[in-house]
Amino acid sequence: MMFVRSFVFFLGVLATVFFGWAALVGIPDAMISEIPPPEDLPRYTDVQLFGRKIYIREGCLYCHSQQVRPEGFGSDDDRFWGRPSVPGDYVYDKPHLLGTMRTGPDLMNIGVRQPSVDWHLIHLYNPRLVSPGSIMPPYPWLFNEKPSAGPNERVLTLPDSIAPKGNVVVATEEATALTEYLLSLNRSYPVRQ
C-alpha cells in the first residue's frame, strides 16, 4: 500500500513539473517559433555569436536588459532607446537575454546609440573613462598589455594618467568579439504592429 501511495505521489509531482514546464516554456516557445524574422534583422555573424557568449559569461545580462518597454510599462521612448521591442526582434536569440534588472542602461539599441568601436573597448577596459560615475566594473582581463601591437591588433587610446609606461593596451579576441556583439544590437528598423 505504501508503494502505491509513493508511486501516485511521484506521478503527481512529475505531472506538476511537466505541466509547469509546458505552460512556462513549451507552449510559448511553440508560439514564438511561428514568428518570422523582420526583413531588416540580420543573422548574427560567427564573431558576434562568440561575443554573445562572452556577454553571457561575463554576466552582462544581470545588469543590462535588452528590451525596450512599451508605453504604459515605464516607457523608454523618452530615453532614446527606440521603439518598443517586438517578438520578431528576438528570433535569432537563443537563449533570449531580455534581462529584468536595469542597474545599467538597456542595451537593445546600443549599436545605434553608441556606434564607436573605440568607445566600447575603452568602456570595457575602464567604464569611468567614458561614463563618469558609472558603477560598471572594469574588465581588464579582456585586454593585454604589450610593448607593441601586432599589425591586426586594436590598441586602446588611453589618457596618459592611466596608460602603461612603455607598453600599449591591446584588445583581445574576446574584447573585440564582445564589442561586435554590442554593435549588432540595433533594432531600429521599422516593424509592422
N, C-alpha and C positions, 0 to 999 in steps of 0.2 A: 504494500500500500504506500509506503514511504517513497519507493522508487517511482511510482506513478505520479505522485504529487510533485516530486522533484522534476520529473520529465515534463509535466504540464507547466510548471513554473519556468523551466528553461525555455520551452517553446513560447511562452508568453513574453519573456524577456527578448528572445530572438525576434519575434514578430514586432515588438515595440521598436527595437533598433532598426529593423528593416523598413517599417512604415515611416519612421522618423527620417531615415536616410532618403527614402523615396520622396517624401514631401519637401525636404530641405535641399536635396541635391539632385536626385534623379529626374524628377518632373521638370524643375526649372532648367536643367541642362538640356533636356529634350526640347523644351520650348525655345530656348535661345539658339539651339543648333539649326533651327529653321530660318534664322535671321541672316539675310545676305549681307556681305560687307558693303559699305558705301563705296561708290565708284572711285572716290579720291583717296581711299585708305590704302596705302601701300603695305605690302607684307614686310616684316622685319628682315633685314639682311642677317647674315651669319654673325657679323661683328656686333650688330645691335642685340641679337639674341644672347650673345656672350655677355654683353654689357648688362642685359636684363638679369642674367644670373648673378652678376656682381652686385647689382642693385638689391636683389633678394638676400644674397649672402651678407652684405654689409648692414642689412636691417633698415634700409631707407624707408621701406613701406610702413615702419612703425611710427614715423613722424610725419610722413607726407602722404596725402591722399592723391588719387588720380581719378577724380570725379567732380565735374563742375555741377553744383547743385542747381536745381530748377527754382524758379520764383516760388516763394511760399515755403521753402525749406532752408531759409537762411541764404537767400540768393547771392550768387557770386558775380552777377552782372556788373556791379559797381567796382569790382576789383580787377578788371581786365583779364579774367580767367576764361573768357569766351562764352559761347552758347552752352546751354545745359547739355550734359552728356546724354547720349542715346545708346541703346544696347548694341547697335552696329559698330560703335567705337571700339568695342572690346572683342570683336570676332576673332582676331588673331592672338588674343591674350589668354594663355593657359599657363599657369593659373592666373586668374584675374587679380590685379593688385589695386583694388579700389581703395583700401585703407579706411580707417574710421577716425583716426586722430589727425589733427592739423596743428601739431606742435610747430611744424614748418609749413610753408605755403603749399598749396595744391600744385602738383606738377603736370597735370593733364596737358597743358599747353605751354610748358616751359620752353619748348623748341621755338615757339613764336615770340614769347616774351623776352627770351634771352638766347639769341642765335649764335653767340660768340663761343667758339671752342675754347679760346684762351680764358674767358671769364669762368667757364665751367671747371676747367682744370685748376685755376687758382682757387676757386671756391672749394673744390675738393681738398686741395692741399692745406689751405688755411681760410676758412669761410669769412673770418672777420676782416680780411684784406679787402673784400669786395662788398661785404654786408656788415658794416659796423654794428655791434650789438647782437649779432647772431649767436644763438645758443647751440648751433650745429657743431658737432665735434670735427676736428680735422682728421683726414685720412692719409697721413704721411707714408704709410706702407704701400700706397698705390703709386709711389714715386721713388726714383733712385737719385742719389747724389753721386756725381761722377766728375772727374777732371775735365772731360769734354764730351760732347754729344756726338753720336753717330749721324750719318747722312739722313736717315729717315726718322730720327728721334725728335720729339717735340720738347723744346726747352721752355720752362716757365720763366716769365719775366717778373722777377720779384723785387721789391724795394730793397735798397742797399742795407737797410737796418736788419733784415732777416735773411738776405741772400747768403749762402755759404761762401766763405772766403776761399778763392782758388778753385771752386767747383761750380757746377751747374746742377739744377734740379730738372730731371727728365721724367716725363710721364711714362709709366709702364704700359704694357699692352692692356692691362685691366683698366687703368685710368682712362685710356683712350676709348676703349670699348664702352665703358660706363658713360662717358661723355657722348658717344654716338647714340647710345640708347636714349639719353635725356633729350638730345636734339631731335630724335624721332617722335617725341611726344608732341605732336602737332595735330590737334583735332579741330582746326579752324575752318575746315571745308564746310560748305553748306550741306544741310540734310533736310529731307522732306519729313515733316512731322505729321 
